[in-house]
Amino acid sequence: MINYDEIIPQKIRDIQPSGIRKFFDIAQQVEGVISLSVGEPDFKTPWAARKEAITVLEKGRTAYTANAGLAQLRTEISKYLNNFIHVDYDPTSEMIVTVGGSEALDLAMRAMVQPGDEVLVPEPSFVCYSPIITVCGGTPVPIVMTVEDRFILRADALKAAITPKTKALILPFPNNPTGSVMRRGDLEKVAEVLRGTNIMVISDEIYSEMTYGGEKHVSIASLDGMRERTIVVNGFSKTYAMTGWRLGYCAGPQPVIKQMLKLHQYCIMSSPTVSQYAAITALTSCREDVDHMIEEYDMRRRLVVKGFNDMGLTCFEPEGAFYVFPCIKSTGMTSAEFCEKLIYSKKVAVVPGSAFGASGEGYVRVSYAYSVQHITTALSRIREFLEEMGH
Amino acid sequence: MNKKLLALLKQNARLTNAELSAMLGVSEQEVAAGIKQLEDEGIIIGYSAIVNEEKADDNAVTAIIELKVTPFKDRGFDDLAHTIMQYEEVDSVFLLSGANDLSITITGTSLRKVALFVSERLAVLDGVLSTTTHFVLRRYKEKNHVFNEEHSDERSLVSP
């Protein structure tokens, strides 16, 4: 009989299923759950983009595209980045259209990380970075971010984590799960540490349009001397509510993009053609839809933050993405206990902060990618839950 | 601020001033003042629940009745519209462009009552030339609220 244990390498078997997955299994067993747990927009893709996809299908445009993506799409992305983060990327040599931002992250790490390398991962953060680093033979090195620092990456924490083995830094802002953003001043300090090193930055800016308050998103790539050491990862999923279309992109210096493109070519060939056409329309004709969605998120954000603060679960003010990250330490429960009890007693699903790294313990992630009605119902159930727990 | 306030109230008039103040990033006093102003100016003329009549009352019937009428000299359609407005059964009265002149929505407790209302009350009014009655068979959406929202959220319960 075949021995799968010998076939599957230890490092693959050692990868833990994400804490989110475990919690999903619990949530699914409970009937009638109302969720504040999803990481995708509640809006539908803007109609113009959907219509373009229909038209393209009618015209029979179903073949592969160029490996790096449709030339027109790359040109539009280049214009967009120029306008949005004020960095110039050559659409023909410094850009790849990928299957979601996730593929871009995977490509970047596989192109750069080898056994013995360390990659710095600020935490709490999205769940995919460490497993990819591990599979590449690298070592993920978490850098703890705390609420006292608004969950941003501090320059001194970064400096302390750097060793001669450090290959890259993941910069996940606006951040999932905390909703924190790095403002220009915060990024300047980080850039100061990195300039003159041989460390690359993988800047995961998938939530960049969802930056609230007066100032817009700033990309580290736009700071002095940082373009040459940064891979910018972004995509259409969050900004244009296009999660299911699986379309993202990365932009960066040609010597790295060139290598990433080879990997992309061998494992993906080219990103979904219909999605690419729809994305051109998203970039060229859906600005109003995007502004509307962002305004909605911003209103809900303030509603949810106030809701948690009012019920005594202190919640730092998130300025990005569509998550809030209230602290539940005052209940005396762990994140996992809190979430399990909440789902069993009030049928509300929120995600334990511990699913996003050890430093997320004591917090829960609450998504506000839901209607106001849904949010107010869920909040009142959480309030009841706390009252019943004697909080 | 009042424009956004109005948009929020149109979608859900039961949001509390505290909730509205958080969403709009202004004080509760400002919200209260904004609502009062909208009411005083007659921009908000009332608040009512959007009811799924089929669930509330099995027999309830809603009909849209279109009328062709002769406008009165000097007073146009207003006189007749005002007369029709007086009936309690009448939910709404609109003046339309196009082939018909007035559109009326009425909800009755039975098909027969609606029919009688049309034949005995509306059709006989001075100036009414003809009536066309359309019974509502199913409601899908009203005032931006969807009825029978079964598969509205196809997203997974939990995702990263």
Interface residues (C-beta under 8 A of the other chain):
Chain A: S18 I20 F23 F24 A27 Q28 V33 S35 S37 V38 G39 E40 D42 F126 V127 C128 N176 M299 R300 R302 L303 V305 K306 G307 A349 V351 V372 Q373 T376
Chain B: L8 Q11 N12 L15 A18 E19 A22 M23 L24 G25 D153 R155 S156 L157 V158 S159 P160
